[in-house]
Amino acid sequence: MKPLFKPDLLSWLCLITLAIIWGVNFIFIKISVEDVGATNNVFFRLLLAALVLSTYLRSTGKKLPLSKYNVLFYLILGFLGLALPFFLISSAEIYIDSGLAGLLMSPMPLITLSLSALILKDEVINRRKILAFVIAFLGLIVLFGPKNLLALGGSNKIEFISQILVLIAAFCYGTNAVLSKLAPKIDASAMATGVSIGSLFFITPFALFYEPFYLVNFTNDAILAIIIQGVFGTAIASILFFKIIELKGPVFLSLINFMIPPVAFFAGVLFLNEQIKINALLALLMILGALYINYRSSDNID
């Protein structure tokens, strides 16, 4: 029996789905952190994701490989790909808008591109791929406009520091994507489960002692936002993440950060009745064009 999707088509379906999940997720981070703070938001998001993934793994009859090498990667990727960037972004969104946080994640593809060329020997970076990244990055500039970009420093130091935190999170994601390519070749759901559990080793002490969760009053909005983050933004997203890494590699995955800002923009149009502007449509065409150029690269299969 032939597979329903070819690997290339499956990669794009996973990428688009992940972009939608992560693009909308910034909204729910903002809702949650305003009520329960960054530490508790991350802790319960990761705890819920670990429970969901563990249950799913067990229901499918699969086991979590626990060799020393696997556990090492669970901890490394759990720290760089989940615990640390989640905490940085959640801390930042207390003081900056969720849309701005999404914008500041856009340098990740350039980070991944550079690290892949330096670390991974099977990633070929040709002129078309470089051109695709440049066009997509220019598309983001058009999308947000020079006025907004010049205002990135904000009016006070806490806003500036918050923006730096998101940029550090982008670097974490870029590094995590490259290291994930070097991780043990195990099932994507098993890897996602191990990494989610590994991330809890880093955030749990803070949730117990630094910002005790048992002293916080959880509103209904915060609970719902955390559930959405845990199930969709972390559990399902993690499986998609490792599947994309398995199929196409970290450079292909990094394209998602050119897709997330348009997703966030049109989510606002659909759900918040925001106006569609000409610069947004132009930016979307540029980003889609960049994705097409990357797809047509002669070495497209990483």
C-alpha positions in Angstrom: 0.0 0.0 0.0 1.4 3.4 -1.0 1.6 6.1 1.6 -1.1 8.7 1.5 1.4 11.6 1.3 4.8 11.7 -0.4 7.5 12.9 2.1 7.9 16.2 0.3 4.1 17.0 0.5 3.9 15.7 4.0 6.8 18.1 5.0 4.9 21.1 3.7 1.6 20.0 5.4 3.4 19.6 8.7 5.2 23.0 8.3 2.0 24.9 7.5 0.1 23.3 10.3 2.9 24.0 12.8 3.1 27.7 11.5 -0.6 28.1 12.2 -0.4 26.6 15.7 2.7 28.6 16.7 1.4 31.8 15.0 -1.8 31.8 17.1 -0.1 30.5 20.2 1.5 34.0 21.0 -2.0 35.2 21.8 -2.6 32.5 24.4 0.8 33.2 26.0 -0.2 36.8 26.4 -3.5 35.9 28.0 -2.0 33.5 30.5 1.1 35.4 31.6 -1.0 38.4 32.5 -2.8 36.3 35.1 -0.3 33.6 36.3 3.1 34.9 35.4 5.8 33.4 33.1 7.0 30.5 35.3 3.6 29.0 36.0 2.5 29.4 32.4 5.6 27.5 31.2 5.4 24.8 34.0 1.8 23.9 33.4 2.1 24.1 29.7 5.0 21.7 29.7 3.4 19.4 32.4 0.2 19.1 30.4 2.2 18.4 27.2 4.3 15.7 28.9 1.1 14.0 30.2 -0.7 14.2 26.8 2.4 12.9 24.9 3.1 10.1 27.5 -0.5 8.9 27.3 -0.5 9.0 23.5 2.8 7.1 23.4 1.5 4.4 25.7 -1.8 4.1 23.8 0.1 3.4 20.6 2.1 0.6 22.2 5.4 2.5 21.8 8.1 2.8 24.4 10.4 5.7 25.4 14.0 4.8 24.7 16.0 5.5 27.9 19.6 4.9 26.9 22.1 7.4 28.3 22.6 9.0 24.9 18.8 9.4 24.4 18.3 10.9 27.9 21.1 13.4 27.2 19.3 14.7 24.2 16.0 14.8 26.0 17.6 17.1 28.5 19.5 19.2 26.0 16.6 19.7 23.6 14.2 20.1 26.5 16.2 23.0 27.8 17.1 24.7 24.5 13.8 23.9 22.6 11.2 24.2 25.3 12.0 25.3 28.9 14.4 28.2 28.2 12.7 29.8 25.1 9.2 29.3 26.6 10.3 31.1 29.7 12.0 33.9 27.8 9.0 34.6 25.6 6.5 34.3 28.4 8.6 36.7 30.5 8.8 39.2 27.6 5.1 39.1 26.8 4.3 40.5 30.2 5.7 43.8 28.9 5.4 43.6 25.1 2.6 42.8 22.6 2.3 39.2 21.3 2.6 40.5 17.7 5.9 42.1 18.4 7.1 38.9 20.0 6.2 37.0 16.9 8.1 39.6 14.8 11.2 39.2 16.9 11.3 35.5 16.2 12.0 36.1 12.5 15.8 36.0 12.7 15.7 32.3 13.6 16.0 31.1 9.9 19.2 33.1 9.5 20.6 31.6 12.7 19.6 28.1 11.6 21.1 28.7 8.1 24.4 29.8 9.6 24.6 27.0 12.2 23.6 24.3 9.7 26.4 25.4 7.3 28.9 25.2 10.1 27.8 22.1 12.0 25.8 19.8 9.6 27.7 18.3 6.7 24.6 17.2 4.8 23.0 20.6 4.5 23.8 22.3 1.2 23.2 26.1 1.2 23.0 27.3 -2.4 22.3 30.8 -3.8 18.6 30.1 -4.3 18.1 29.3 -0.6 20.0 32.4 0.4 17.9 34.5 -2.0 14.8 33.0 -0.5 15.8 33.9 3.0 16.7 37.5 2.0 13.4 38.0 0.1 11.4 36.6 3.1 13.2 38.8 5.5 12.5 41.9 3.4 8.9 40.8 3.3 8.8 41.0 7.0 10.2 44.5 6.9 7.4 45.4 4.5 4.8 43.7 6.7 5.6 45.6 9.9 6.8 48.8 8.2 9.9 51.0 8.9 8.1 53.0 11.6 7.4 49.9 13.7 10.9 48.5 13.2 12.5 51.8 14.3 10.4 51.7 17.5 11.7 48.3 18.6 13.7 49.8 21.4 10.5 51.0 23.1 10.0 53.8 25.5 11.7 52.2 28.5 14.4 49.7 29.5 12.1 46.9 30.5 10.6 46.9 26.9 14.1 46.8 25.4 15.2 44.0 27.7 12.0 42.0 26.9 12.7 42.3 23.2 16.3 41.0 23.8 14.8 38.0 25.6 12.8 37.1 22.6 15.8 37.4 20.3 17.7 35.1 22.7 14.8 32.7 22.4 15.0 32.8 18.6 18.7 31.8 18.9 17.7 28.9 21.2 15.2 27.7 18.7 17.7 28.0 15.9 20.3 26.0 17.8 17.7 23.5 18.9 16.7 22.8 15.3 20.2 22.1 14.3 21.0 19.8 17.3 17.7 18.0 16.7 19.1 16.8 13.4 21.9 15.1 15.4 19.6 13.5 17.9 19.0 9.7 18.0 16.8 8.4 15.1 13.7 7.4 17.1 10.0 7.9 16.5 8.9 11.6 16.5 6.3 11.0 19.1 8.8 9.3 21.4 11.3 12.1 20.9 8.6 14.7 21.6 7.6 12.9 24.8 11.2 12.5 26.1 12.0 16.2 25.4 8.8 17.4 27.1 9.6 15.3 30.2 13.2 16.5 30.1 12.1 20.1 30.0 10.3 19.7 33.3 13.6 19.0 35.1 14.5 22.7 34.5 11.3 24.6 35.1 9.8 22.6 38.0 12.1 23.9 40.7 11.2 27.5 39.7 7.5 26.7 39.8 7.9 25.2 43.3 10.2 27.8 45.0 10.7 30.9 42.8 7.1 31.6 41.7 5.1 29.0 43.7 2.1 27.8 41.6 0.1 27.0 44.7 0.0 30.7 45.7 -1.4 31.8 42.4 -5.1 32.3 41.6 -5.9 30.8 38.1 -8.6 32.5 36.2 -10.8 30.6 33.7 -9.1 32.5 30.8 -5.7 31.5 32.0 -6.6 27.9 32.5 -8.1 27.7 28.9 -5.0 29.5 27.5 -2.6 27.0 29.2 -4.6 24.0 28.0 -4.4 25.3 24.4 -0.7 25.9 24.8 0.0 22.5 26.3 -2.1 20.4 23.9 -1.7 22.3 20.7 1.2 24.7 21.1 3.5 22.1 22.8 2.3 18.4 22.5 1.1 18.3 18.9 3.6 21.0 17.8 6.5 19.0 19.2 5.5 15.9 17.2 5.2 18.0 14.1 8.6 19.7 14.9 10.5 16.4 15.1 8.7 14.9 12.1 9.8 17.9 9.9 13.4 17.6 11.2 13.3 13.9 10.3 11.9 14.5 6.8 13.6 17.7 5.6 16.0 19.0 8.2 16.5 22.2 10.2 16.9 24.7 7.4 13.6 23.8 5.9 12.0 23.9 9.4 13.4 27.4 9.9 11.2 28.7 7.1 8.3 28.5 9.6 9.5 31.8 11.2 8.7 33.6 7.9 5.2 32.1 7.9 4.3 32.8 11.6 4.0 36.7 11.2 1.5 36.5 8.3 -0.5 33.8 10.2 -0.6 36.1 13.3 -1.7 39.0 11.1 -4.6 37.3 9.4 -5.7 35.7 12.7 -6.2 39.3 13.8 -8.2 40.0 10.7 -10.4 37.0 11.2 -10.9 37.1 14.9 -10.3 40.7 15.9 -11.8 42.4 12.8 -8.4 44.2 12.1 -8.1 45.8 8.7 -6.2 44.3 5.8 -3.5 46.7 4.6 -1.7 46.9 1.2 1.7 46.4 2.8 0.5 43.2 4.5 -0.7 41.7 1.2 2.6 42.7 -0.5 4.6 41.2 2.3 2.6 38.0 2.1 3.3 37.7 -1.6 7.0 38.2 -1.0 7.1 35.6 1.7 5.2 33.0 -0.4 7.5 33.8 -3.3 10.5 33.2 -1.1 9.1 29.8 0.0 8.5 28.9 -3.6 12.2 29.8 -4.5 13.4 27.6 -1.6 11.1 24.7 -2.8 12.5 24.9 -6.3 16.1 24.8 -5.1 18.0 22.0 -6.9 19.1 20.6 -3.5 15.6 21.0 -2.0 15.6 17.7 -0.3 17.9 18.1 2.8 
